Amino acid sequence: MEFIGKTKIDFIGMRKISFAISAIIAIIGLIGIIQIARGAANMGIDFSGGTAMQLKFSAPFTMESVRSSLAKNGIENAELQEIKEGNKLLIKMRKSTGNVADSVQEALKKDFAANPFAVESSTEIGPSIGDKLRKDTLVAVAISMLGIILYIAWRFDYKFGIGAVVATMHDVLAIFAIFFVLNKEVNLLLVTAALTIAGYSLTDTVVVFDRIRENMHKNLKEHMFTIFNQSINEVMSRTIITSLTTFLAAISLLLFGGEVIHDFAFALVVGVVVATYSSIFVASPIVALWEKTPGQVKA
């Protein structure tokens, strides 16, 4: 199936523009990761420590009444998030001390006696555990990048491996950059989304690299830029179809998945777009500029 006909787009010729865009994204992403490592970003309780509770009320309620009840009972700095479907409320308290969950329940039971509620979930994470999770997360991302470069180096050539890692790292940085700029919460769900997109980006890049390698052995006398452009154009239909179907699944989660996984779905939507871009405009140009002769690529 061809989503579009044959194209002759000079993707490698647009490398200066794409590299400039990617450099800006990468710099912002690096700043975001540094802030995350310092614990200075909008850290979720997964990394900062604290308490999270999800309550289900019997009848509709107002956020102002809940805030007033908590403040009156000495519970400050609580983040409230209303989940409109089912009269649910998500309460987050970062770096909380003591048994805050019990205090919240007692306060709301007293002030909402006419509107009883049930605790659907309650999570408490200590600051030391949050700090360890934050450090382990950065290590996990670094190890995944190393695994990618080793796999691609074995599968193709070390130059392709470098190109794939740069593109994949670019995608991870893009997700963190957008979350940092929008001041969205950084939690384990974001890390899960970032690693998911890293795998998706790698798969997309490998498909493009496979066609490039095939054409490099068929056209030994062709200019390297010509071979790369030809290969990217040949897999364009496949790339669009794959990205579009994945994007539709991600956008469905974003629109209909509910508040709890909203940020996770948002990261997937952004990641699919960025990963498609990077496999064409980042990974391939890097290898094209580095590669000298087709014969250096493994058969």
BANU-614240 format. One line per 10 residues: number of its first residue (from 1); their letters; for each residue x, y, z of N, C-alpha, C. Coordinates in nm, 3 decimals. Layout:
N
NUM) a) X,Y,Z,X,Y,Z,X,Y,Z | ...
END
This chain:
299
1) mefigktkid) 0.085,-0.120,0.000,0.000,0.000,0.000,0.088,0.125,0.000 | 0.059,0.220,-0.089,0.133,0.345,-0.095,0.042,0.459,-0.052 | 0.078,0.523,0.055,-0.002,0.636,0.104,0.015,0.756,0.012 | 0.137,0.772,-0.039,0.167,0.876,-0.138,0.244,0.813,-0.252 | 0.250,0.882,-0.365,0.326,0.831,-0.479,0.475,0.851,-0.459 | 0.549,0.832,-0.566,0.694,0.848,-0.558,0.730,0.994,-0.537 | 0.820,1.018,-0.445,0.864,1.154,-0.414,1.013,1.169,-0.442 | 1.054,1.292,-0.461,1.196,1.322,-0.485,1.236,1.443,-0.399 | 1.214,1.429,-0.270,1.244,1.538,-0.177,1.390,1.531,-0.135 | 1.455,1.647,-0.134,1.596,1.652,-0.094,1.605,1.669,0.058
11) figmrkisfa) 1.590,1.556,0.129,1.591,1.561,0.275,1.729,1.600,0.328 | 1.834,1.544,0.269,1.970,1.573,0.316,2.004,1.719,0.293 | 1.948,1.777,0.186,1.974,1.918,0.156,1.916,2.012,0.261 | 1.819,1.964,0.338,1.757,2.046,0.442,1.823,2.026,0.578 | 1.939,1.965,0.579,2.002,1.924,0.704,2.040,2.042,0.793 | 2.079,2.155,0.734,2.120,2.269,0.816,2.003,2.324,0.897 | 1.887,2.332,0.834,1.768,2.380,0.904,1.727,2.282,1.013 | 1.726,2.152,0.977,1.685,2.050,1.074,1.783,2.041,1.190 | 1.913,2.055,1.162,2.013,2.050,1.269,1.996,2.168,1.363 | 1.962,2.286,1.309,1.944,2.404,1.393,1.823,2.386,1.485
21) isaiiaiigl) 1.713,2.334,1.429,1.593,2.308,1.509,1.622,2.206,1.618 | 1.690,2.099,1.578,1.722,1.992,1.674,1.816,2.040,1.783 | 1.910,2.129,1.749,2.004,2.180,1.848,1.930,2.260,1.955 | 1.833,2.339,1.913,1.754,2.418,2.009,1.675,2.326,2.102 | 1.613,2.223,2.040,1.536,2.126,2.120,1.627,2.055,2.220 | 1.745,2.013,2.173,1.838,1.938,2.259,1.887,2.024,2.375 | 1.916,2.151,2.350,1.965,2.239,2.456,1.859,2.256,2.564 | 1.735,2.281,2.521,1.626,2.297,2.619,1.606,2.166,2.696 | 1.613,2.052,2.623,1.598,1.923,2.688,1.707,1.896,2.790 | 1.831,1.934,2.757,1.942,1.915,2.850,1.924,2.000,2.975
31) igiiqiarga) 1.877,2.123,2.955,1.850,2.209,3.071,1.743,2.146,3.159 | 1.639,2.090,3.093,1.533,2.023,3.168,1.583,1.905,3.247 | 1.669,1.823,3.186,1.722,1.704,3.254,1.812,1.744,3.371 | 1.891,1.851,3.352,1.976,1.900,3.461,1.889,1.947,3.579 | 1.781,2.015,3.546,1.691,2.061,3.651,1.623,1.942,3.721 | 1.590,1.840,3.642,1.530,1.719,3.700,1.629,1.651,3.794 | 1.755,1.640,3.748,1.859,1.577,3.831,1.878,1.654,3.962 | 1.862,1.785,3.956,1.875,1.869,4.076,1.749,1.869,4.160 | 1.640,1.815,4.102,1.513,1.817,4.172,1.446,1.952,4.168 | 1.488,2.038,4.072,1.437,2.174,4.065,1.322,2.191,3.967
41) anmgidfsgg) 1.289,2.087,3.893,1.178,2.096,3.797,1.047,2.065,3.870 | 0.939,2.058,3.793,0.808,2.026,3.850,0.801,1.875,3.874 | 0.863,1.833,3.984,0.877,1.691,4.011,0.750,1.633,4.073 | 0.709,1.517,4.024,0.597,1.447,4.084,0.640,1.379,4.212 | 0.544,1.325,4.284,0.579,1.262,4.412,0.664,1.137,4.392 | 0.665,1.081,4.269,0.752,0.966,4.242,0.897,1.000,4.270 | 0.936,1.126,4.238,1.075,1.168,4.250,1.101,1.261,4.369 | 1.000,1.334,4.412,1.022,1.429,4.522,0.979,1.372,4.656 | 0.898,1.266,4.652,0.842,1.212,4.775,0.713,1.285,4.810 | 0.622,1.217,4.876,0.496,1.279,4.914,0.383,1.179,4.918
51) tamqlkfsap) 0.261,1.232,4.913,0.142,1.148,4.924,0.046,1.181,4.810 | -0.013,1.079,4.752,-0.114,1.096,4.648,-0.236,1.011,4.682 | -0.354,1.072,4.675,-0.478,1.002,4.706,-0.580,1.029,4.596 | -0.657,0.927,4.563,-0.769,0.945,4.471,-0.897,0.909,4.543 | -0.989,1.005,4.549,-1.115,0.988,4.620,-1.232,0.987,4.522 | -1.334,0.911,4.555,-1.456,0.908,4.474,-1.573,0.949,4.563 | -1.632,1.064,4.531,-1.744,1.116,4.609,-1.877,1.061,4.557 | -1.975,1.059,4.642,-2.107,1.009,4.605,-2.183,1.106,4.516 | -2.153,1.237,4.531,-2.224,1.340,4.455,-2.122,1.445,4.409 | -2.160,1.531,4.316,-2.068,1.636,4.270,-2.022,1.726,4.384
61) ftmesvrssl) -1.903,1.782,4.369,-1.846,1.869,4.470,-1.777,1.985,4.400 | -1.737,2.085,4.475,-1.663,2.198,4.418,-1.520,2.197,4.471 | -1.426,2.239,4.388,-1.286,2.241,4.427,-1.264,2.343,4.540 | -1.340,2.454,4.535,-1.324,2.557,4.637,-1.360,2.504,4.776 | -1.464,2.420,4.783,-1.505,2.366,4.913,-1.401,2.269,4.967 | -1.337,2.192,4.878,-1.233,2.098,4.923,-1.112,2.176,4.971 | -1.070,2.278,4.895,-0.955,2.360,4.936,-0.981,2.426,5.071 | -1.101,2.479,5.086,-1.137,2.545,5.212,-1.132,2.448,5.330 | -1.180,2.326,5.308,-1.180,2.225,5.414,-1.038,2.188,5.454 | -0.950,2.166,5.356,-0.813,2.127,5.385,-0.738,2.240,5.455
71) akngienael) -0.756,2.364,5.406,-0.688,2.478,5.466,-0.734,2.499,5.610 | -0.863,2.483,5.635,-0.920,2.501,5.769,-0.863,2.401,5.868 | -0.824,2.283,5.817,-0.771,2.178,5.904,-0.618,2.171,5.901 | -0.556,2.279,5.852,-0.410,2.290,5.857,-0.335,2.209,5.753 | -0.402,2.166,5.648,-0.335,2.091,5.540,-0.311,2.187,5.425 | -0.186,2.229,5.410,-0.152,2.329,5.309,-0.070,2.267,5.195 | -0.057,2.345,5.088,0.023,2.306,4.970,-0.025,2.176,4.905 | -0.154,2.149,4.918,-0.210,2.030,4.852,-0.251,2.067,4.709 | -0.213,1.980,4.613,-0.251,2.001,4.474,-0.377,1.919,4.445 | -0.479,1.985,4.398,-0.607,1.919,4.372,-0.631,1.910,4.222
81) qeikegnkll) -0.676,1.796,4.180,-0.708,1.774,4.039,-0.842,1.701,4.029 | -0.940,1.767,3.970,-1.072,1.708,3.958,-1.081,1.615,3.838 | -1.133,1.496,3.860,-1.160,1.401,3.752,-1.312,1.398,3.736 | -1.360,1.469,3.637,-1.504,1.497,3.625,-1.588,1.371,3.609 | -1.533,1.271,3.543,-1.610,1.147,3.525,-1.611,1.068,3.655 | -1.727,1.060,3.719,-1.739,0.979,3.840,-1.719,1.054,3.969 | -1.719,1.189,3.965,-1.703,1.269,4.088,-1.576,1.230,4.164 | -1.464,1.226,4.093,-1.339,1.183,4.155,-1.246,1.302,4.177 | -1.161,1.288,4.276,-1.067,1.394,4.312,-0.930,1.333,4.338 | -0.827,1.392,4.276,-0.689,1.349,4.298,-0.619,1.455,4.383
91) ikmrkstgnv) -0.566,1.413,4.497,-0.499,1.503,4.590,-0.352,1.463,4.598 | -0.262,1.561,4.574,-0.118,1.536,4.583,-0.055,1.632,4.681 | 0.029,1.580,4.769,0.101,1.661,4.865,0.247,1.620,4.862 | 0.331,1.707,4.810,0.472,1.675,4.793,0.548,1.694,4.924 | 0.648,1.606,4.942,0.736,1.612,5.059,0.656,1.622,5.189 | 0.550,1.546,5.196,0.466,1.549,5.315,0.529,1.467,5.427 | 0.495,1.504,5.548,0.546,1.432,5.665,0.430,1.380,5.748 | 0.453,1.271,5.818,0.347,1.213,5.899,0.242,1.144,5.814 | 0.139,1.100,5.879,0.033,1.028,5.809,-0.069,1.129,5.755 | -0.031,1.196,5.647,-0.115,1.301,5.590,-0.244,1.244,5.534
101) adsvqealkk) -0.238,1.123,5.479,-0.357,1.062,5.418,-0.470,1.052,5.519 | -0.438,1.010,5.641,-0.542,1.000,5.745,-0.598,1.137,5.781 | -0.509,1.237,5.786,-0.553,1.373,5.820,-0.648,1.427,5.714 | -0.618,1.399,5.587,-0.704,1.445,5.478,-0.840,1.379,5.487 | -0.840,1.250,5.513,-0.968,1.177,5.522,-1.053,1.228,5.638 | -0.989,1.250,5.752,-1.063,1.298,5.868,-1.124,1.436,5.842 | -1.045,1.524,5.777,-1.094,1.658,5.749,-1.213,1.656,5.653 | -1.202,1.578,5.547,-1.308,1.574,5.447,-1.432,1.499,5.498 | -1.412,1.397,5.580,-1.528,1.326,5.635,-1.610,1.418,5.725 | -1.540,1.506,5.795,-1.609,1.598,5.886,-1.685,1.706,5.809
111) dfaanpfave) -1.620,1.759,5.705,-1.682,1.870,5.631,-1.772,1.825,5.516 | -1.759,1.698,5.477,-1.842,1.647,5.368,-1.925,1.528,5.416 | -1.982,1.545,5.534,-2.063,1.437,5.592,-2.183,1.405,5.505 | -2.235,1.504,5.434,-2.352,1.482,5.348,-2.314,1.428,5.211 | -2.184,1.424,5.184,-2.136,1.375,5.054,-2.021,1.277,5.080 | -2.053,1.156,5.126,-1.947,1.060,5.160,-1.861,1.021,5.040 | -1.740,0.976,5.072,-1.647,0.939,4.965,-1.575,0.810,5.001 | -1.516,0.749,4.899,-1.435,0.627,4.919,-1.295,0.654,4.866 | -1.195,0.598,4.933,-1.056,0.613,4.889,-1.025,0.503,4.787 | -1.008,0.542,4.662,-0.980,0.444,4.558,-0.833,0.403,4.555
121) ssteigpsig) -0.744,0.497,4.588,-0.601,0.464,4.593,-0.529,0.564,4.682 | -0.423,0.520,4.744,-0.343,0.606,4.830,-0.197,0.560,4.824 | -0.108,0.653,4.791,0.034,0.619,4.774,0.118,0.716,4.854 | 0.215,0.663,4.928,0.309,0.747,5.002,0.451,0.707,4.966 | 0.532,0.806,4.929,0.671,0.782,4.892,0.759,0.875,4.973 | 0.858,0.819,5.042,0.949,0.900,5.122,1.046,0.978,5.035 | 1.101,1.089,5.083,1.195,1.171,5.006,1.318,1.094,4.960 | 1.371,1.006,5.046,1.491,0.931,5.009,1.463,0.834,4.895 | 1.344,0.773,4.896,1.305,0.683,4.788,1.287,0.761,4.659 | 1.225,0.880,4.669,1.206,0.964,4.552,1.337,1.005,4.490
131) dklrkdtlva) 1.433,1.040,4.576,1.566,1.079,4.526,1.634,0.963,4.457 | 1.623,0.843,4.512,1.683,0.725,4.451,1.616,0.692,4.317 | 1.483,0.705,4.311,1.412,0.680,4.186,1.457,0.778,4.077 | 1.477,0.903,4.114,1.520,1.004,4.019,1.658,0.969,3.961 | 1.751,0.929,4.048,1.885,0.894,4.001,1.882,0.766,3.918 | 1.805,0.668,3.963,1.797,0.541,3.889,1.735,0.561,3.752 | 1.643,0.656,3.742,1.578,0.684,3.614,1.679,0.736,3.513 | 1.763,0.830,3.554,1.865,0.885,3.464,1.964,0.777,3.422 | 1.997,0.688,3.515,2.088,0.577,3.482,2.022,0.483,3.380 | 1.892,0.456,3.399,1.819,0.368,3.307,1.816,0.425,3.165
141) vaismlgiil) 1.795,0.556,3.155,1.795,0.620,3.022,1.932,0.610,2.958 | 2.039,0.633,3.037,2.175,0.625,2.984,2.208,0.483,2.937 | 2.168,0.382,3.014,2.194,0.243,2.977,2.118,0.208,2.849 | 1.996,0.255,2.835,1.918,0.226,2.715,1.984,0.287,2.591 | 2.042,0.405,2.605,2.112,0.468,2.492,2.235,0.386,2.453 | 2.307,0.335,2.552,2.424,0.252,2.525,2.383,0.123,2.455 | 2.274,0.061,2.501,2.224,-0.060,2.437,2.188,-0.037,2.291 | 2.129,0.078,2.262,2.090,0.110,2.125,2.212,0.121,2.035 | 2.314,0.192,2.079,2.432,0.210,1.996,2.504,0.077,1.970 | 2.505,-0.011,2.070,2.569,-0.141,2.052,2.491,-0.227,1.952
151) yiawrfdykf) 2.358,-0.224,1.963,2.275,-0.304,1.871,2.290,-0.256,1.728 | 2.279,-0.124,1.706,2.288,-0.071,1.570,2.428,-0.091,1.513 | 2.531,-0.076,1.597,2.668,-0.100,1.551,2.686,-0.244,1.504 | 2.624,-0.337,1.577,2.631,-0.478,1.537,2.546,-0.507,1.415 | 2.429,-0.445,1.409,2.334,-0.469,1.300,2.377,-0.404,1.170 | 2.434,-0.284,1.177,2.474,-0.211,1.058,2.622,-0.177,1.061 | 2.653,-0.065,1.124,2.789,-0.013,1.129,2.793,0.087,1.243 | 2.910,0.110,1.300,2.914,0.197,1.416,2.869,0.340,1.382 | 2.887,0.381,1.255,2.842,0.514,1.215,2.690,0.523,1.219 | 2.625,0.416,1.174,2.479,0.411,1.183,2.436,0.408,1.330
161) gigavvatmh) 2.515,0.341,1.412,2.484,0.335,1.555,2.487,0.473,1.619 | 2.588,0.551,1.585,2.596,0.687,1.638,2.477,0.770,1.592 | 2.444,0.758,1.463,2.330,0.832,1.409,2.201,0.794,1.478 | 2.180,0.665,1.503,2.057,0.619,1.569,2.051,0.669,1.713 | 2.162,0.666,1.784,2.164,0.712,1.923,2.138,0.861,1.931 | 2.200,0.937,1.841,2.178,1.083,1.841,2.031,1.113,1.817 | 1.969,1.042,1.720,1.827,1.063,1.689,1.739,1.022,1.807 | 1.770,0.907,1.868,1.689,0.860,1.980,1.703,0.951,2.101 | 1.827,0.992,2.129,1.849,1.085,2.239,1.780,1.218,2.213 | 1.781,1.259,2.088,1.711,1.381,2.047,1.562,1.373,2.082
171) dvlaifaiff) 1.503,1.256,2.057,1.359,1.238,2.084,1.330,1.242,2.233 | 1.415,1.177,2.311,1.398,1.178,2.457,1.413,1.321,2.511 | 1.514,1.392,2.461,1.536,1.530,2.504,1.418,1.620,2.464 | 1.360,1.593,2.346,1.247,1.673,2.300,1.128,1.660,2.395 | 1.103,1.537,2.442,0.992,1.515,2.535,1.017,1.589,2.666 | 1.139,1.577,2.719,1.170,1.646,2.844,1.169,1.798,2.824 | 1.213,1.843,2.706,1.214,1.987,2.677,1.072,2.044,2.681 | 0.978,1.976,2.616,0.840,2.024,2.610,0.776,2.021,2.749 | 0.801,1.915,2.826,0.745,1.907,2.960,0.806,2.014,3.050 | 0.934,2.042,3.030,1.001,2.143,3.112,0.947,2.282,3.078
181) vlnkevnlll) 0.933,2.313,2.949,0.884,2.444,2.906,0.740,2.465,2.951 | 0.657,2.360,2.941,0.516,2.371,2.980,0.496,2.353,3.131 | 0.606,2.328,3.202,0.602,2.307,3.348,0.509,2.193,3.386 | 0.507,2.088,3.303,0.427,1.971,3.335,0.500,1.884,3.435 | 0.425,1.803,3.507,0.483,1.721,3.612,0.571,1.610,3.556 | 0.689,1.597,3.615,0.783,1.491,3.577,0.767,1.375,3.674 | 0.722,1.261,3.624,0.700,1.144,3.709,0.741,1.018,3.634 | 0.715,0.904,3.695,0.755,0.778,3.633,0.680,0.751,3.503 | 0.556,0.800,3.492,0.481,0.783,3.368,0.550,0.854,3.253 | 0.609,0.970,3.279,0.683,1.042,3.174,0.805,0.963,3.130
191) vtaaltiagy) 0.875,0.904,3.227,0.992,0.823,3.194,0.950,0.702,3.110 | 0.838,0.639,3.149,0.786,0.526,3.071,0.756,0.568,2.928 | 0.694,0.684,2.911,0.663,0.735,2.778,0.790,0.763,2.699 | 0.891,0.821,2.765,1.017,0.854,2.698,1.088,0.728,2.648 | 1.091,0.624,2.731,1.156,0.500,2.689,1.074,0.428,2.581 | 0.941,0.441,2.588,0.856,0.385,2.482,0.886,0.452,2.349 | 0.896,0.584,2.350,0.926,0.659,2.229,1.068,0.627,2.179 | 1.160,0.603,2.271,1.296,0.566,2.230,1.293,0.437,2.149 | 1.214,0.340,2.195,1.200,0.215,2.120,1.132,0.235,1.986 | 1.029,0.319,1.984,0.959,0.347,1.858,1.051,0.418,1.760
201) sltdtvvvfd) 1.126,0.516,1.810,1.219,0.592,1.725,1.325,0.501,1.665 | 1.376,0.409,1.748,1.477,0.315,1.699,1.421,0.228,1.588 | 1.300,0.178,1.606,1.237,0.093,1.504,1.219,0.169,1.373 | 1.172,0.292,1.381,1.153,0.374,1.263,1.285,0.402,1.193 | 1.388,0.429,1.271,1.520,0.458,1.215,1.579,0.335,1.148 | 1.561,0.218,1.208,1.615,0.094,1.152,1.554,0.065,1.014 | 1.425,0.094,0.998,1.359,0.072,0.869,1.424,0.159,0.760 | 1.449,0.286,0.795,1.514,0.376,0.700,1.657,0.329,0.671 | 1.729,0.290,0.776,1.867,0.244,0.759,1.875,0.116,0.674 | 1.777,0.029,0.690,1.775,-0.095,0.610,1.770,-0.063,0.461
211) rirenmhknl) 1.683,0.031,0.423,1.672,0.068,0.282,1.798,0.140,0.234 | 1.856,0.221,0.319,1.981,0.290,0.283,2.092,0.188,0.256 | 2.107,0.092,0.346,2.211,-0.009,0.329,2.191,-0.089,0.200 | 2.066,-0.124,0.172,2.034,-0.199,0.051,2.072,-0.120,-0.074 | 2.038,0.008,-0.076,2.070,0.091,-0.193,2.218,0.124,-0.204 | 2.288,0.127,-0.093,2.432,0.152,-0.097,2.507,0.040,-0.168 | 2.456,-0.082,-0.154,2.521,-0.196,-0.220,2.477,-0.209,-0.366 | 2.361,-0.153,-0.397,2.313,-0.159,-0.536,2.375,-0.049,-0.622 | 2.400,0.065,-0.562,2.448,0.182,-0.637,2.583,0.227,-0.583 | 2.685,0.151,-0.614,2.817,0.175,-0.558,2.880,0.306,-0.606
221) kehmftifnq) 2.837,0.355,-0.722,2.898,0.475,-0.777,2.817,0.602,-0.753 | 2.702,0.587,-0.695,2.617,0.702,-0.670,2.673,0.788,-0.556 | 2.645,0.917,-0.562,2.684,1.006,-0.454,2.606,0.968,-0.328 | 2.670,0.978,-0.213,2.610,0.933,-0.089,2.479,1.006,-0.059 | 2.475,1.136,-0.084,2.353,1.212,-0.058,2.238,1.164,-0.145 | 2.270,1.128,-0.269,2.167,1.078,-0.361,2.108,0.947,-0.310 | 2.196,0.858,-0.261,2.151,0.729,-0.209,2.061,0.748,-0.087 | 2.102,0.835,0.002,2.023,0.858,0.123,1.887,0.920,0.090 | 1.886,1.019,0.003,1.759,1.080,-0.037,1.667,0.980,-0.105 | 1.724,0.899,-0.193,1.645,0.797,-0.263,1.584,0.699,-0.164
231) sinevmsrti) 1.661,0.656,-0.068,1.615,0.557,0.030,1.503,0.613,0.118 | 1.521,0.736,0.165,1.418,0.797,0.250,1.288,0.815,0.173 | 1.298,0.859,0.049,1.179,0.877,-0.034,1.108,0.744,-0.061 | 1.185,0.637,-0.073,1.126,0.506,-0.102,1.045,0.451,0.016 | 1.086,0.484,0.136,1.013,0.434,0.255,0.917,0.538,0.311 | 0.897,0.647,0.238,0.813,0.755,0.289,0.670,0.709,0.318 | 0.611,0.631,0.223,0.474,0.584,0.244,0.464,0.499,0.370 | 0.560,0.407,0.386,0.559,0.321,0.505,0.574,0.404,0.632 | 0.662,0.502,0.629,0.685,0.586,0.746,0.558,0.663,0.785 | 0.491,0.720,0.685,0.370,0.798,0.711,0.259,0.710,0.767
241) itslttflaa) 0.240,0.592,0.705,0.133,0.502,0.750,0.158,0.455,0.893 | 0.281,0.413,0.922,0.315,0.366,1.056,0.298,0.477,1.160 | 0.351,0.594,1.128,0.343,0.706,1.223,0.199,0.751,1.242 | 0.121,0.753,1.134,-0.017,0.798,1.143,-0.101,0.705,1.229 | -0.087,0.574,1.210,-0.165,0.478,1.290,-0.125,0.485,1.437 | 0.005,0.498,1.463,0.051,0.510,1.602,0.003,0.641,1.664 | 0.007,0.746,1.584,-0.039,0.877,1.631,-0.187,0.874,1.667 | -0.267,0.807,1.584,-0.411,0.798,1.611,-0.439,0.724,1.742 | -0.360,0.619,1.767,-0.377,0.545,1.894,-0.339,0.634,2.013 | -0.230,0.710,1.997,-0.184,0.797,2.106,-0.282,0.912,2.130
251) islllfggev) -0.335,0.970,2.022,-0.428,1.082,2.038,-0.559,1.034,2.099 | -0.596,0.908,2.073,-0.716,0.852,2.135,-0.698,0.842,2.286 | -0.579,0.799,2.329,-0.550,0.794,2.473,-0.555,0.934,2.534 | -0.504,1.032,2.459,-0.501,1.169,2.510,-0.641,1.225,2.527 | -0.728,1.197,2.430,-0.862,1.255,2.432,-0.959,1.179,2.522 | -0.943,1.046,2.528,-1.043,0.965,2.597,-0.987,0.882,2.713 | -0.858,0.893,2.740,-0.797,0.809,2.842,-0.817,0.855,2.984 | -0.864,0.978,3.002,-0.886,1.028,3.137,-0.768,1.109,3.189 | -0.789,1.174,3.303,-0.690,1.266,3.359,-0.564,1.195,3.408 | -0.581,1.073,3.458,-0.469,1.003,3.522,-0.355,0.979,3.423
261) ihdfafalvv) -0.387,0.943,3.298,-0.282,0.914,3.199,-0.272,1.024,3.094 | -0.327,1.141,3.124,-0.328,1.250,3.026,-0.186,1.290,2.985 | -0.098,1.313,3.083,0.039,1.355,3.052,0.117,1.245,2.981 | 0.093,1.121,3.020,0.157,1.007,2.954,0.117,1.004,2.806 | -0.012,1.019,2.779,-0.061,1.018,2.641,-0.008,1.138,2.563 | 0.000,1.254,2.630,0.054,1.374,2.566,0.199,1.351,2.524 | 0.278,1.287,2.612,0.417,1.257,2.579,0.427,1.163,2.460 | 0.336,1.066,2.451,0.336,0.974,2.337,0.303,1.047,2.208 | 0.205,1.135,2.212,0.166,1.211,2.092,0.285,1.294,2.042 | 0.348,1.367,2.133,0.465,1.447,2.097,0.578,1.357,2.046
271) gvvvatyssi) 0.598,1.247,2.116,0.709,1.157,2.083,0.697,1.095,1.945 | 0.577,1.055,1.906,0.557,0.994,1.773,0.593,1.094,1.663 | 0.550,1.218,1.680,0.581,1.321,1.580,0.731,1.346,1.574 | 0.793,1.362,1.690,0.936,1.392,1.695,1.019,1.274,1.644 | 0.979,1.151,1.678,1.053,1.032,1.635,1.049,1.017,1.483 | 0.935,1.045,1.422,0.925,1.039,1.276,1.016,1.143,1.213 | 1.016,1.261,1.270,1.103,1.370,1.221,1.251,1.332,1.232 | 1.290,1.278,1.348,1.432,1.252,1.372,1.488,1.139,1.286 | 1.406,1.038,1.256,1.456,0.926,1.173,1.488,0.973,1.032 | 1.424,1.080,0.988,1.446,1.132,0.853,1.545,1.248,0.853
281) fvaspivalw) 1.526,1.343,0.944,1.601,1.468,0.939,1.720,1.475,1.034 | 1.735,1.375,1.121,1.848,1.377,1.215,1.940,1.258,1.193 | 1.887,1.136,1.207,1.970,1.016,1.197,2.036,1.003,1.060 | 1.956,1.012,0.955,2.007,0.990,0.819,2.110,1.095,0.777 | 2.086,1.226,0.795,2.187,1.324,0.758,2.319,1.308,0.832 | 2.313,1.267,0.961,2.437,1.248,1.036,2.522,1.138,0.973 | 2.459,1.026,0.939,2.532,0.915,0.877,2.578,0.953,0.737 | 2.495,1.025,0.662,2.531,1.065,0.524,2.654,1.154,0.523 | 2.664,1.243,0.620,2.780,1.331,0.627,2.906,1.257,0.670 | 2.888,1.151,0.748,3.001,1.077,0.802,3.048,0.966,0.708
291) ektpgqvka) 2.954,0.902,0.642,2.985,0.787,0.558,3.068,0.832,0.437 | 3.169,0.752,0.401,3.255,0.786,0.288,3.230,0.698,0.167 | 3.236,0.567,0.187,3.216,0.475,0.075,3.117,0.369,0.112 | 3.028,0.326,0.018,2.928,0.224,0.047,2.988,0.093,0.094 | 3.108,0.063,0.053,3.167,-0.066,0.086,3.195,-0.085,0.232 | 3.191,0.024,0.309,3.218,0.014,0.452,3.100,-0.043,0.531 | 2.984,-0.051,0.469,2.865,-0.100,0.538,2.858,-0.250,0.530 | 2.815,-0.314,0.638,2.807,-0.460,0.643,2.704,-0.513,0.544 | 2.731,-0.627,0.491,2.639,-0.689,0.396,2.520,-0.747,0.469
END
